[in-house]
Amino acid sequence: MMDPAMKAAQRKLAGVVMGRPGVVGTAVGMSRGDHCLKVLISDDRGRNGVPREIDGYPVVVEHTGKIRRR
């Protein structure tokens, strides 16, 4: 089960970055063996203004390309 504080931090991150050009989503994931928050981007415009951390959790930008519904 996910830590409720991390899930709350993801919601906060989504409120900050969603709707910006190039941002397609947020996620909870792993980076270098540690839990982190991720900002998923379709292109480099999504990198602009992404915070380094939210509520003490590191934020990592991951280039996924466009995400499409099947």
Secondary structure, DSSP 4 states (H G I P E B T S, - for coil): ---HHHHHHHHHHHHHHTTSTTEEEEEEEEETTEEEEEEEESSGGGGTT--SEETTEEEEEEE-------
